[in-house]
Structure formats: structure tokens, C-alpha cells
Amino acid sequence: MRTLKTAFLLTALTLILLGIGQVFGGHRGMTIALIFAIIMNGTAYFFSDKIALMSSGAKPISREEAPRLYEVMERLAGKANLPMPKLYMIPQAAPNAFATGRNPSHASVAVTEGLMQLMDDEELEGVIAHELSHVRNYDILTSSIAATLAGAITWVAEMGRWGMIFGGFGGGRDDDREGGGIAAILMLFLAPLAALLLQLGISRQREYQADASGARMVGHPYGLIRALEKLGAYNKRIPMDISPSTSALCIVAPLSGKEFLSSLFSTHPPLSERIARLQGMTITR
């Protein structure tokens, strides 16, 4: 199932790239877009984790620098029978965390300095269990690929926007330009939106699953519930400097001063619904 999901995602986002190429450059544009898509698919599969970590400013952190984080991670990774992920710290005050990588053997977990300062041990355990659930469920591959390709589509659309402004894209006969111009303008807005909607459909359901799996991994939902309550409150006040495509990987949607319709197009389900589902869980030990 996860192989089919990944293949569907790669195909869908590749078709969006081909559509952008066709609108702006006809057959030549589609050829260029196909080459770009092949390169991006390979990059997304093998290097999406490094791209996400780099774009968030995450830095590797040692056991000596974060003994509490290592202790919780080692205990839960052993309990879940998973390899120890590489650990990273993001030097930002907004509390958040995400997991990335193409499989459990190549997984990384990044947390912010704000998260480590805010969470007590039980809450930190809930957050780490949530992220390890993404690793165990192979969500990290699909989500990391989605983040990388959605970012690429947004970048290509932005280049198309500048190309239209300076007259560098398009071409063809003059009597075709009016219709082509309308199609190009629509593509500039619809392509990033389509990429976002694909991310949204993938991300929302996986967050519910990771919440439930994380609670079962720990043995109770209480730490994660309190963590989500704190994350929701603090992320409404503290902006996080992170790309929109990478923010879809985070445990909660970070506040960004550049986004105004975040609740409508959020890649995360409402925190109130996530907390309600956790509160309604029955875990037998």
C-alpha cells in the first residue's frame, strides 16, 4: 500500500509539472518539465530528508548536548523495535518537531529548542512517540517526497510568474497568446494549489494515525494530549521560520506571518479534533 501511495504521489506531482511545462512552452516546455520531473523524483526519493532538514535550519545534536532527548528516543525506539534515528535541533523558539527520511534505517527526527524548553518528560515522550509512529508507518517517505515536489512545483510556478512579467515565457503565434496567457495565469495559481491539496489529503489522515500509534507506543495518551495543547497555544503566538512545504511535516502547523488562510488550507487536522480523538481512546495494557 505504501509503495502504491508513493507511486501515486510521484505520478500526480509529475503530471502537474508537465502541465506547467506544456502551458508555458508547448512540447519543448513539456520535454524540459519531464527532464526536471525525473531529476526531482530522484532527488525527492534520496535527498528529501536532507532538503527538509536544511530548509528548517536543523543541526545535528550529540548525546552530550541533549541527554534527555536521547534518553527518550532510545527508550521508545527500542520499545517500537526501530533503529535509532539521527537527531537534530532547530534553533527556533516556536515549539515543534518533525520526522523525515525514506525508511526507518534512514530516519531523522528534528525538534526545536522551544519544544525542549516547554515540554516536561511525559509530554516530550508523547511528541517523540508521535514522530516515531510516522517512521514506523513509513509516513516519512511519502510526506518528505510530497514536501520536496510541492516545493519544486511552487518554485517553477514562481519562475513562470516572473517569466510572464518579463516576457520570457510563452511564445508561439500572436493569435494564440491571449488564450495561452489566460491558461498560464490559471496555471500559476492552480499548480501550487493542486500540490498543496495533495499534501493536505496525505498529511491530515497520517496525523490522526500517528497520534493513535504514538499513544499506544507510550501506553497512554495523556502526555501527547498535554503536548498538543501546549503546542497549539504557543504556535499561535510564536512564528516559525520554515518553508510552507516543510511545515507540512511538523507535528502541528507552525504560525507563519505570510499565510492568512492557514486554517482553510492547513495540511494538519484541527488540534481540537486530534485531542478529542485521543481523549476517547481506550488503551489496554
SEDREN-979122 format. One line per 5 residues: their letters; for each residue z, y, x negated of N, C-alpha, C. Coordinates in steps of 0.1 Angstrom, whole numbers. Example, Ala and Ser with C-alpha at 12.3 -4.5 7.8 and 13.67 -1.06 7.14 Angstrom:
! SEDREN-979122
as> 78/-57/-132/78/-45/-123/78/-33/-132  71/-22/-128/71/-11/-137/79/0/-129
This chain:
! SEDREN-979122
mrtlk> 0/-12/-8/0/0/0/0/13/-9  8/13/-19/9/25/-28/-4/27/-35  -11/16/-39/-24/17/-45/-35/23/-36  -34/19/-23/-43/25/-13/-40/39/-11  -27/43/-10/-23/57/-8/-28/66/-20
tafll> -27/61/-32/-31/68/-43/-46/70/-43  -53/59/-40/-68/59/-40/-73/69/-29  -66/69/-17/-70/78/-7/-68/92/-11  -57/95/-18/-54/109/-22/-64/114/-32  -67/105/-42/-77/109/-52/-90/112/-46
taltl> -94/103/-36/-107/105/-30/-108/117/-21  -97/120/-13/-97/131/-4/-97/144/-12  -89/145/-23/-89/158/-30/-102/159/-39  -108/148/-43/-121/149/-50/-132/154/-40  -132/150/-28/-141/155/-18/-140/170/-16
illgi> -127/175/-16/-125/189/-14/-131/196/-26  -129/191/-38/-135/197/-50/-151/197/-49  -156/186/-45/-171/185/-43/-176/195/-33  -168/197/-22/-172/207/-12/-172/221/-17  -162/224/-26/-162/237/-32/-174/239/-41
gqvfg> -178/229/-49/-189/230/-57/-202/231/-50  -204/224/-39/-216/225/-31/-218/239/-25  -207/244/-20/-208/258/-13/-212/268/-23  -206/268/-35/-208/279/-45/-220/276/-54  -224/264/-56/-235/262/-65/-245/251/-61
ghrgm> -245/247/-48/-255/237/-44/-254/224/-51  -265/218/-54/-265/205/-61/-259/206/-75  -263/217/-82/-257/219/-95/-242/221/-95  -238/228/-85/-223/230/-83/-216/217/-80  -222/208/-72/-216/195/-69/-215/187/-81
tiali> -226/187/-90/-225/179/-102/-214/184/-111  -213/197/-113/-202/203/-121/-189/199/-115  -187/200/-102/-175/197/-95/-171/182/-97  -182/173/-96/-179/159/-98/-174/156/-112  -180/162/-122/-175/161/-136/-161/166/-137
faiim> -158/177/-131/-145/183/-131/-135/174/-124  -139/168/-113/-130/159/-105/-127/147/-113  -137/141/-120/-134/129/-128/-124/132/-139  -126/144/-145/-116/148/-156/-103/150/-150  -102/157/-138/-89/160/-132/-82/147/-127
ngtay> -90/137/-122/-84/125/-117/-77/118/-129  -84/117/-140/-78/110/-152/-66/118/-157  -67/131/-157/-56/140/-161/-44/138/-152  -47/138/-139/-36/137/-129/-29/123/-130  -36/113/-133/-30/99/-134/-21/98/-146
ffsdk> -27/103/-157/-20/100/-170/-10/112/-174  -13/124/-170/-6/135/-175/1/144/-165  0/140/-152/6/148/-141/21/151/-144  28/141/-149/42/143/-152/45/154/-162  37/154/-173/38/164/-183/34/178/-178
ialms> 24/179/-169/20/191/-163/31/197/-154  37/188/-146/48/193/-137/60/198/-145  64/191/-156/75/194/-164/72/208/-172  60/209/-177/56/221/-184/56/233/-175  50/231/-163/49/243/-154/63/247/-148
sgakp> 73/239/-149/86/242/-144/95/248/-155  90/247/-168/98/251/-179/108/241/-183  107/229/-179/117/219/-182/117/215/-197  129/213/-203/131/209/-217/139/196/-218  135/188/-227/143/175/-229/157/178/-232
isree> 166/170/-227/181/173/-229/187/160/-234  196/161/-244/202/150/-250/215/146/-243  221/134/-246/233/130/-241/245/139/-245  244/144/-257/255/153/-261/255/166/-253  243/171/-249/242/183/-242/246/182/-227
aprly> 243/170/-221/246/167/-207/252/154/-205  264/151/-210/270/138/-208/272/134/-194  276/143/-185/278/140/-171/265/135/-164  254/142/-167/242/138/-162/237/124/-166  239/122/-179/235/109/-185/244/98/-179
evmer> 257/100/-177/266/90/-172/262/86/-157  259/96/-149/255/93/-135/241/86/-135  232/91/-143/219/85/-143/219/70/-148  226/68/-159/227/54/-164/233/44/-154  244/49/-147/251/40/-138/242/37/-126
lagka> 235/47/-120/226/44/-109/214/37/-112  208/40/-124/196/33/-128/199/18/-130  211/15/-136/215/1/-137/217/-5/-124  223/2/-115/225/-4/-101/212/-6/-94  202/2/-96/189/1/-89/179/-8/-97
nlpmp> 184/-13/-109/176/-22/-118/163/-14/-122  165/-2/-126/154/7/-131/156/10/-145  145/12/-153/146/17/-167/152/32/-166  159/35/-177/165/49/-177/153/59/-179  152/68/-169/142/79/-170/145/89/-181
klymi> 135/96/-186/137/107/-195/144/118/-187  153/125/-193/160/136/-186/156/150/-192  154/159/-183/150/173/-186/159/183/-179  161/194/-186/168/205/-180/159/217/-178  160/223/-166/152/235/-163/161/247/-163
pqaap> 158/257/-172/168/268/-174/166/279/-163  170/275/-151/169/284/-139/182/283/-131  186/294/-125/199/294/-117/197/287/-104  185/287/-98/184/280/-85/186/266/-86  195/260/-78/198/246/-79/187/237/-73
nafat> 181/228/-81/171/219/-76/169/208/-86  160/198/-83/157/187/-91/144/180/-86  137/173/-95/126/166/-91/124/154/-101  117/144/-96/113/132/-104/97/132/-105  92/127/-117/78/127/-118/75/115/-128
grnps> 62/112/-129/57/101/-137/49/91/-129  41/82/-136/32/74/-129/38/60/-125  50/57/-131/57/44/-127/71/45/-132  79/35/-129/93/36/-133/95/35/-148  85/29/-155/86/29/-170/82/42/-177
hasva> 76/51/-169/72/64/-174/77/75/-165  89/74/-161/95/83/-152/103/94/-159  104/106/-154/112/116/-159/119/123/-147  131/127/-149/139/135/-139/143/148/-145  141/159/-138/144/172/-143/154/178/-133
vtegl> 164/185/-138/174/192/-129/175/206/-135  179/215/-126/181/229/-131/196/231/-136  197/241/-144/211/245/-148/220/248/-136  214/255/-126/221/258/-114/226/246/-107  218/235/-107/223/223/-100/235/217/-107
mqlmd> 235/217/-120/246/211/-127/258/219/-126  257/232/-124/269/240/-123/275/240/-109  266/237/-99/270/238/-85/276/225/-80  271/213/-84/274/201/-78/286/194/-84  295/189/-76/306/180/-81/300/166/-84
deele> 308/157/-89/303/144/-93/297/136/-82  303/136/-70/297/129/-59/284/135/-54  283/148/-54/271/155/-49/260/152/-59  263/153/-72/253/150/-83/248/136/-82  257/127/-79/253/113/-77/243/111/-65
gviah> 246/119/-54/237/118/-43/223/123/-46  222/134/-54/209/140/-58/202/131/-67  209/125/-77/202/116/-87/198/103/-80  206/98/-70/201/86/-63/189/89/-55  188/101/-49/176/105/-42/164/105/-51
elshv> 165/111/-63/154/111/-72/150/97/-78  160/89/-80/157/75/-85/150/67/-74  153/71/-61/146/64/-50/132/67/-50  128/80/-53/114/83/-55/108/75/-66  115/73/-77/110/65/-88/108/50/-83
rnydi> 118/44/-77/117/31/-72/106/29/-62  104/38/-53/94/37/-42/80/41/-47  79/44/-60/66/49/-66/61/62/-59  70/69/-53/65/82/-48/61/92/-59  67/90/-71/64/99/-82/49/99/-86
ltssi> 42/88/-85/28/87/-88/20/95/-78  22/92/-65/14/99/-55/17/114/-55  29/117/-55/33/131/-54/29/139/-66  30/133/-78/26/140/-90/11/143/-91  3/132/-86/-12/134/-86/-15/145/-75
aatla> -9/144/-64/-11/154/-54/-8/168/-59  3/170/-66/6/183/-71/-4/188/-81  -9/179/-90/-18/183/-100/-32/187/-94  -37/178/-85/-50/181/-80/-50/192/-70  -39/194/-63/-38/205/-54/-38/218/-62
gaitw> -31/218/-73/-31/230/-82/-45/232/-87  -53/222/-91/-66/224/-96/-75/229/-85  -74/225/-73/-82/230/-62/-79/245/-59  -66/248/-59/-63/262/-58/-68/271/-69  -68/265/-81/-74/273/-92/-89/275/-91
vaemg> -96/264/-87/-110/265/-86/-114/275/-75  -106/274/-64/-109/284/-53/-106/298/-57  -96/300/-65/-93/313/-71/-105/318/-80  -110/309/-88/-121/313/-96/-133/317/-87  -135/309/-77/-146/312/-67/-144/326/-61
rwgmi> -132/329/-58/-129/342/-52/-133/354/-62  -129/352/-74/-133/362/-84/-148/362/-87  -154/350/-86/-169/349/-88/-176/357/-77  -171/356/-65/-177/363/-54/-176/378/-56  -164/382/-60/-162/397/-62/-172/402/-73
fggfg> -174/395/-83/-183/400/-94/-197/394/-93  -200/387/-83/-214/382/-80/-218/371/-89  -208/363/-95/-212/353/-104/-215/340/-97  -211/338/-85/-213/325/-78/-224/327/-68  -228/316/-63/-238/316/-52/-252/315/-57
ggrdd> -260/324/-53/-274/323/-58/-283/318/-47  -295/314/-51/-304/309/-41/-312/321/-34  -319/318/-24/-328/328/-17/-319/338/-10  -324/350/-10/-317/361/-3/-314/358/11  -323/352/18/-321/350/33/-311/339/35
dregg> -307/331/24/-296/321/26/-282/327/22  -282/338/17/-269/343/11/-259/347/22  -264/352/33/-254/356/43/-247/344/48  -254/333/52/-248/321/57/-239/315/46  -245/314/34/-237/308/23/-225/316/20
giaai> -226/330/21/-214/338/19/-203/335/28  -207/333/41/-196/330/51/-190/317/48  -198/307/44/-193/294/41/-184/295/29  -188/303/19/-180/304/7/-166/310/10  -166/321/18/-154/327/22/-145/318/29
lmlfl> -150/310/38/-142/300/45/-137/290/36  -145/285/26/-140/275/17/-129/280/8  -130/293/4/-119/299/-4/-105/297/2  -105/298/16/-92/297/23/-89/283/27  -100/276/32/-97/263/37/-94/252/27
aplaa> -101/253/15/-98/243/5/-84/242/0  -78/253/-4/-63/252/-8/-55/248/4  -58/252/16/-51/248/28/-52/233/30  -64/227/29/-65/213/30/-57/205/20  -57/210/7/-49/204/-3/-34/205/0
lllql> -30/216/6/-16/218/9/-12/208/21  -21/207/31/-18/198/42/-18/183/37  -26/179/28/-25/166/22/-11/164/16  -7/174/8/6/173/2/17/172/12  15/181/22/26/181/33/27/168/40
gisrq> 16/161/43/17/149/50/23/138/42  21/138/29/27/129/20/42/132/17  45/144/15/58/148/10/69/147/21  66/151/33/76/151/43/82/137/46  74/127/47/79/114/50/86/108/38
reyqa> 81/111/26/88/105/15/102/111/13  104/123/17/118/129/15/128/121/24  124/118/37/133/111/46/136/97/39  126/90/34/128/77/28/136/78/16  135/88/8/143/89/-4/157/92/-1
dasga> 159/100/9/173/103/14/180/90/18  174/82/26/180/70/31/182/60/20  172/58/11/173/49/0/184/53/-10  185/66/-12/195/72/-21/209/69/-16  211/71/-3/224/69/3/228/54/2
rmvgh> 218/45/4/221/31/3/224/27/-12  217/34/-21/220/31/-35/234/34/-39  239/46/-34/253/50/-37/263/42/-29  259/39/-17/269/32/-8/274/40/3  270/53/4/274/62/14/265/75/14
pygli> 264/82/25/255/94/25/263/107/22  276/107/21/284/119/21/281/129/9  280/123/-3/277/132/-14/263/139/-12  253/131/-8/240/137/-6/240/147/5  247/145/16/248/154/27/254/168/22
ralek> 265/167/15/271/180/9/261/186/0  254/178/-9/245/184/-18/234/191/-11  228/185/0/217/192/7/222/204/14  234/204/19/240/216/25/241/228/15  246/225/3/247/235/-8/233/239/-13
lgayn> 224/230/-14/210/233/-19/203/242/-9  205/239/4/199/248/14/204/262/14  217/263/12/224/276/12/220/285/0  220/278/-12/218/286/-24/203/289/-26  194/280/-22/180/282/-24/174/292/-14
kripm> 182/296/-4/178/308/4/181/321/-2  189/321/-13/193/333/-19/187/335/-34  184/324/-40/181/324/-54/166/320/-56  157/329/-59/143/324/-61/142/315/-73  132/306/-73/129/297/-84/115/300/-89
disps> 113/302/-102/100/304/-108/93/291/-111  85/287/-101/79/274/-102/66/275/-94  55/267/-99/43/268/-92/44/261/-78  36/266/-68/37/260/-54/34/245/-54  24/241/-63/21/227/-63/32/218/-68
tsalc> 39/223/-79/50/216/-84/63/216/-75  64/227/-67/76/228/-59/76/217/-48  65/211/-45/65/200/-36/72/188/-41  74/187/-54/82/176/-59/97/177/-58  101/190/-56/116/192/-56/123/186/-45
ivapl> 136/184/-47/144/178/-36/145/187/-24  146/200/-26/145/209/-15/134/220/-18  128/226/-8/118/236/-11/124/248/-17  120/252/-29/126/264/-35/121/277/-29  129/287/-29/126/300/-24/116/307/-34
sgkef> 105/312/-29/96/320/-37/93/333/-30  94/344/-37/92/357/-32/77/359/-28  68/350/-33/54/351/-30/50/344/-17  59/337/-11/55/328/0/63/333/13  55/336/23/61/341/36/61/332/47
lsslf> 52/322/47/51/313/58/56/299/53  66/299/45/71/287/39/76/277/49  82/281/59/87/272/69/76/265/77  65/272/79/53/267/86/46/256/78  43/260/65/35/251/57/44/245/46
sthpp> 56/242/48/65/236/38/62/221/37  61/217/24/59/203/21/72/195/23  83/201/27/96/194/30/99/195/44  105/184/50/110/185/64/122/194/64  126/199/76/138/208/78/150/201/72
lseri> 158/209/65/171/203/59/180/198/71  180/205/82/189/202/93/186/188/98  173/185/98/168/171/103/172/161/93  170/164/80/174/154/69/189/151/70  197/161/71/211/159/72/215/152/84
arlqg> 209/155/96/212/148/108/209/133/107  198/129/100/195/115/98/205/108/89  209/115/79/219/109/70/232/107/77  236/117/85/248/116/93/248/104/103  236/101/107/235/90/117/233/76/111
mtitr> 233/75/97/231/63/90/244/54/91  242/41/92/252/31/91/250/23/79  259/23/69/257/16/57/268/5/56  264/-7/55/273/-18/54/274/-22/39  286/-24/35/289/-27/20/292/-42/19
